[in-house]
Amino acid sequence: MQPHMITKYMENYQDVGIRFWIQRSSHEKHNAPEEHRHDFYELVYVVHGQGIHQIGGTAYTIHPGDVFVIRPGDVHQYLLSKDHGVEIINCLFSPAYVAEALELDRDSLEHLPFLRPLYREDDGFVPAFPLNTQESSAILNLLEAMLREMKTRPPGFEVLIRHKLIEALILLSRFRLQEQSESAKIHVTGGYEILVRRIRAYLERNFHEKITLSLLSRQFNLSERHINRVFRQETGASIMETLQQIRIERAKHLLGETNRSIDSVAHAVGFGDSSFFSRLFVRRVGCTPGGYRKRVRKKNG
């Protein structure tokens, strides 16, 4: 470890006698914290922005809705460009602040991924965790409730804050366990490659229908986050990007082989908004739908 490494201490943050602090803050390239470590836990929720969060020598891409949990002693820093910053809610707490409150329930909780490090070494701990929309909303609601309690400090706020923090850690652990369970399920049933082929085949057959991640989640009995992450991992593109490309290819066929109007073609391939279809077509093909039709007919004529 570098001898000049910045170390931050809980005693510099804790207030009104509790070993806890929460704040909402923004960072840009000019004011991003230097590489540092601390003697407390830090739970970070990304409200919006993009960049890199480097934790323990591993670089994690930052997306809105991501959660990071940094353990005491872990070295981390934000790497931001001059054009992008991040807004975060970060929750600081000492290990004992949570562990003491859970001592009576230790046997039932110490196996949970985001509580296990409070009790023992965990070499398999992964600090970064992307959340789907529903999960993100649940965690954000808890963090915002903690912010309000900390700001107004009504009677009993210290107890309520600790309970909400514990709830957040338990929920995050459940989300992680669900993801791990789904990963195991996919490997047992044939692996990611087969799953991705099944998803792709479904998109090819039903591209003209309204397709959402929620629908696919129910169709394949997997969470939205997991199904999209696996698909991107195997193909390099998200499910929605792939669906758009399939629709554009079908539209090109209709434009070249039929006299249907642009609006009719857009709706036929699953776009409810023909203006969006035209903009996307230009972005992916390099010309308007009408221009593409003229080009194909001139070539074939």
C-alpha angles and dihedrals in degrees: 000000000000112000093224094050111139112244121194123203131213091228089069092058109029116104138196090010098298122119093230140091133177130185143162113229144162128224131193131176093275096051103029111134115258120245106291147149132214143200093240140062120263122201110194125194116191110222094181142325137072140248139099127302109200113201123177092341094309119112118220122190112235119232130169110271095028119135125208125190114197117194126214109282096019111130115225144160141170118248108201133173124229089253100050137049137171136238113207143173109219125191119199122195140156118246091242092053089072102023094056092053091051100043093109090051097040096117093058097041110036092083093061111108098234095040100041094079089059089067107031146357113292114192091177096057114134113199099198125073129171115209131210120232097271094045092046091052092051094051094042091052091054093047093048090049089053090050090053093048091049092049099046099028099202119183111298094015092134092060094043093050092052092049092050091049090051090048090053092051092048092049092048089050091051091050091051093048091050090052092049091049091051091049090054091047092054093050091050093051096050109294137266096300093063092045092052091049090052092050092047091050090051091052092048092052099042104030091123092058127080103271123186134170087248091057092047090047090058093041094055098029094238134115119266092241094050098045093050093044093051092046093050091045092055100038107024091237135081122250092251092049089051092048091051091051092050090050092048091052091051089048091053089055093050093046092052099040105035141042094230116140121256090251091051092049091048093053093042092060096044106270112132092189115056091193091058089046091054093048092048091046091055091048094050102033102029098237140055121276089251091049091050091051091052092047094051094046092048090051093048095040 
